[in-house]
Amino acid sequence: MSYAMSNATLIDSLNTLSRLLKQHYGQNVILLIDEYDVPLDKAFQSGYYDEMVNLIRNLLGNALKTNDSLYFAVLTGCLRISKESIFTGLNNLKIHTISDVRYDEYFGFTDADVDEILRFYGLTSYKDVIREWYDGYRFGKVDVYCPWDVINYCDVLLADPEAEPENYWANTSGNDLVRRLLVRSDQTTRDEIEQLIGGGTIAKTLRQELTCRDVEDSIDNVWSVLYSTGYLTLKERLNGKQVKLALPNREVRELFIDLVKEWFQETTLADSARIHRFCAAFPAEDVSTIQDMLHDYLWDSISVRDTAVRMNRKENFYHGMVLGLLQSQGSWRVQSNDETGTGYSDISISTRERTGIVIEIKYANDGNLDGACAEALKQIEDRNYAEGLRRRGMKKIIKYGMAFYKKECMVVKA
């Protein structure tokens, strides 16, 4: 049995549904269309954009313009697709963006809303962590929380009071825009991403009337869409359409950090000769090559810095970067946070030649790379991290201490 629908039937579908509902209930219909621009973006990515524009234009035209059964309609989306003439002929459209004051308190939960929710569920002690993770959005003149995050975290806390915050909202979106930004980034853009992750702001000119084609035309347009979609928020208005933008909260910051790590691993693994030379320097005890190449990798990547990111998160970022590089060697056994001796070593490696390598990584918060490296080597000795490798039959053990500070690094060998 075929369920194919003709174009004429599809184009008239919302109008038909409205008439049937009015006939049944005896009153005009309120039409709610959420994320009307998503089909357009999907179509653009898959190569049938013009066809989808034509379909949406006719579908909405029939539903919103020539529909005697309509009381009013509300459409939501991230892009104002006006230049494609999707809304040709429609009258009395009222457009409210996240920059507008009208209805600004209804785009999310206000501080008072969150207080009321937490009191109702007996979760007031979690206010600070909820603010850190899910607050920070500026709509119009009101600061709001992401409601999806607050609801989900409260639900989890009721079942498990020790539950850690998670990226609830971020996991519902494709994050393709951030990936596009990273793939197309030059050094200036990478510096701006670093600044955002570090808790800073960047000045940008916002364009709110963009088509899907426009997003691909300029990396500046990607910033505008990241603002419209909630990855960035307004911190300060400058001149004209120029504003200062920032990451709204820890949830989005963690998302950016994770995506940066994924992007870095994908781009570095593509150069197999370079990464093989880097890895070969470890069993060869070539400290100079390790440090020089690691320094080059840092300059090619985006580092995590500044006080907005906690110390352990900074170390985890560099840990993940080094680990990803070393795991490219398929013949090695590379382990992270392996329990050995009297603790957990950051990275331990066993090679076919029975060479064992222990790596301890530190972030030099004060910029003292020498001191951080010395601390790393001392920890390897004090906690006897080499013991696990000896038990695996490694004949030779090499110990490295690594220290990072922004885009600087130092490597020492015991």
N, C-alpha and C positions, 0 to 999 in steps of 0.2 A: 504494500500500500504506500502510495506517495503522499507526503505531507508538504509538498512544495506549494508555495504561495505566489501568486502572480504579483508583479510590481504594483499594479493598480490596487489590488486588495491590500497589500502591505502599506502603501502610501495612505490609504483611506482608513487604516485600522484604528487609529486613536480616535478619529472622528466617529467611526461606527460604534466603538466602545462607549464613547460619551453619549451618543444618542440612545443606546440601549439602556445605559444606567439611568439616564433622565426619564426614560419611559417607564422603567421599573420603580424608581423611587419618587418620581414626581417632582424633582427639583434639579436645578442645573448642577453641573459637575465641577469639582475642584481637581485640577490635573497637576500632579507632582511628578516632575521628571528629574531624576538625580543623575549627575555626571553625564550630562548630554554630550560633552566633548570627548568622552573616552572612546566611543566607536570611531570617531574621526582620527584620533591618535593611533589606534590599532590599525585602521585602514592605511594610514600614512606609512606605518612601519612595514606593512605587508604588501604595499604596492597597488591598492585599489582606492586611493584617496578621492579622486574625482568622482567615482561612482558613489562613494559614501556621502560626499557633500551633496550630490544631487538627490539622493534618497532622503537624507535628513532635512534638506530644504523643503521638499515636497511634503514629507511626513508632518513636519511642524507647521508648515503653511496651512495644511488642511485641518490640523487639530486646533491651531491657535487663531487663525484668521477667519475662516469661513465655517465657524462652528457655533450654531445658535444654542447648543446644549451646554456651552462652557460658561461657568461663573467667573473663575479666574484660574490662572496657572502660575506655578512656581518652577523655575528651572535652576538647577545648580550645576556649576562646573568650575574648572580652574582657568580655562582660556576663554576670552571673549572673542569668539570666532565671528566677528562682524564683517571682516573684509571679504569673506567667502559668500556674502549675501544669503546666509542661511535664514536670516530673519527678514528677508525682503517683503515689504508690504505690511509688516506687522506694526500696529499702532499702540501707543500708550505703554511702551516698555519702560519699566523702572529698573535700572541697573544699580545694584548695591555690591560694592567690592569690600574686601577685608580692610581697605584703607578708609572707608567711609564711616562716619560717626553713627548714622542711622542704623539701628538694629545691631550695633557692634557688640552689645552684651549677649546676643543670642548665638554668636558663632561658637561659643564654648562655655565651660563652667567658669564663673567668676570666683574670686576668693571666698566670697560669702557662700556661694553654692557649695564649694568644697568643704567649708567648715560645717555646713548643715549636714552634708552626707556623712562626714566622719563622725560627727556627734551621734547621728542616728544609729550608725553601726558600731559605735564604741571604738573607733579607730583614730581618735584625735592625736595619739602619740606618733602617728605616722605622717603628720602634716609636713614636717621639714623634708623628708625624703620624697614625698609626693610633689612638693614644690620644686625640688631640685631636678627631678626627672621629667615632670609633665607640665610645668608652668612655663611662662616666658613668652607666650604669643601675644602680640600687640595688634588688636583689631580696632580700628578707629581710635578711640581714646581710652579703651579698656584693655587691661591685661587679663588674659584668660588661660585656663588649663585645657588640654586636650581631653574632651569628655570620654572618648573611647578608652584612653589609657587609665583614667581615674576609675571608671566603672570596672574595668577588668582587674586592675590591681586590688581594689577593694574586695572584689569577689574572691580572688585568690587568698587574700589575707584572712578572710572569714574562715577559710578551710585550713590555712597554714599561716599562723601569725609570724613565722620566721621566714616567710617567702621573700626573696629578693625582687626588686623591680625588674621588669623586662621591657623589651621594645615591642609593645603591643601594636601601636599604630604603624610603626615602621614595617612590621611584618605583614601588614595588609596591603602595602603598596609595592609596586614592582621595583622601585628604586632605580629605574632605567635612566632617569634624568641625571642622577648623580654619577652613574657610570659613564654616561655620555660626556659629562663635564670632565671627568678624569681622563678619558681616552683622548679628548681633543685638547687637553690642557698644555699650555706652554709654561715657561718658567714663571711668568707673572701670575698666571692662574694658580699654579702650584703654591706660590708664595701666599696668595690670597686664601687658599684652602687651609694652609698652615695657620694663618692668622685667625681664621674662624675657629678651627679646632682648639687653638690656644685661648679662646675666650675673647678675642678681639672683634673688631668690626671692619667692614669694607664699604667704601663709597661706590654706589652704583646708580645709574639712571634707569628707572623702572619703565618698562613698556607693557601696558596691560592689554593692549589690543593686538594680539599676535595670532597668527595661524600656525598650524603644525609645520608648514613649510618654513615660516619665519624662524622657528626654534633652531632649525638646522643651519640657517644662514649665518648666524653670529653667535659666538660664545657668550657675548653680553646678553643675548636674548635668553640663554639658558638660565642665567642668574635671575632674570625676571620671572621665569616660570618656577624656579625653585622657591621664590618668594610666594608666588600665588598658590603653590601646592603645599606650603607649610614647612618646608625644609629650612627656610630662613624667616626671620621676623624683623620688623621695623624697630630700630633703636632711636633714630633721630632723623628729622627732616632737614635737609640742607636747602639748596637753591633750586627752584623749579621742581623738576621731577626727580632730582637727585636725593638719595637717602643713604643713611648708614644702616647696613644690614648685619645681622649676627645669627648664629645658631641659637635657637630658642631655649634649649634645655639639654640635660645630660643624655636623654634618650636619643636625640638627633645627633649629638656629638659622638656618642658611642657608635651610632650607625655609620657616620662619616669615617671614623677610625677603622671600622671593620671593612668598609668598602675600599678604603685606601690600601689596606693590607692585601685584599684580594687583587686589586688592580696592580699593585707592585709585583706580586708573585706572578701574575699572568705575563706582565711585560718582561720581567727578568728571565723567566724560564724560556722565553722565545729565543734568547741569545745563548744557545747551548755551549758554544765554545768559551764564551766569557765566564759563564757560571762554572764550567768544568775547571777552568784555570783557578778560579777562586777556591773551589772545594779542594783541589789537589794541593793547595798551599798548606792545608791543615796537617795532614800526616807528614808533609815535608818540613814542618816546623819553620815555614817561611813567614815569619811574623810581619815583615815589611810588606810583602805582597798582600797578606790578609788585610792589614790596616789600610793600605792604599786603595785596594779594590772596594773595601767596605765603605771607605770615605766617598768613593765615586758613586756607589750605589745610593748612599744617603743623599747626595746632591741630585741624583736623578729622581729621587722619591720625594715624599712629603713627610716631614717629621712631626712628632707630637711634642709640644713644648708648652711653656708657660704654666701659671699656677692654676688654671682652670681644670687641668687634668691631674689627677692624683698620681703620686709617685709610683705606686705599683702598676697603674695603668700605663704610665710612660715606659717602665721597664718591660711590661708585657708587649708593648708595641714593637720595641727593638728586638725582644726575644722572638716574637713571631716572625719578624723580618729575617733574622739570621736562621731560624729554624727552617723557614720555607726555602731558603737558598740551599741549605745543607741536605734537605730531604730530596733534592733533585738527583742525588746519587743513589740509584736503585740498588747497588750492591752493598750499601752501608746499612747498618742498623742504627737509626737515629731516633733517640728517645727524648721526650720532653718531660721535665719534672719527674724524673725517675727516682724512686725511693732507693737510696743507697747510703751506706755508712750510717750516719745519724741524722739524715735529712733528705732533702730532695734536690738533686742537681738540676740546674737549668736545662742543659743539653748534654747528653752523653752519646758517644758514637763508637760503634764497633766495626772495624773494617775486616775484609777477607784476609788481609795480611796480619791479622791479630794485633792491630794497633788500636789502642783505646784512647779516646779523646774526651776530656771533660771541659766544658765551657760554663763559666759563671758570668752573668751579665748584670751590670749595675748602671743606674742613671745618676750622673753627677749633677745633682740639683744646684750645686754652687759653682759648677764649671771646673771643679778640680778632678780632672781625668786621672791623674797619677794616683791620687788618694783612693778614688773609686776602684781602680784596677788592683791596687794593693789590697783593698778590702775584699775584692772578689777572690783573689788567690788565697788570702787568709781563710776565707770561708771554705774553699775547696779542701784545704789542709785540716782545718779545725773539725770539719764534719766528715772527713774521710770519704769524700765522694768517689775516689778512685777504687774503693773496695769492691763495688759492684762489677766494675770492668775486669778486675783481676779474677773474680769468681767466674766470669764468663770465659776465661782462658786467654785474656789479652796479655801478650808478652811485653808490650811496651805501652806506657801510659804517658800521654802529653796533656798538660794542664794549661788552659788559657783563661785569662781574666780580660773581660771586655768592659769598657766604659763608654757611655754616650752622653752627649750634651747637645741638644738641638741637632745640628748637622755635623757636629764634630765627634770623633771617636778615637779611642786608643785601644791597642791590643798588646798585652804582655804575656809572656810565657814563663812558667815557673822553672 
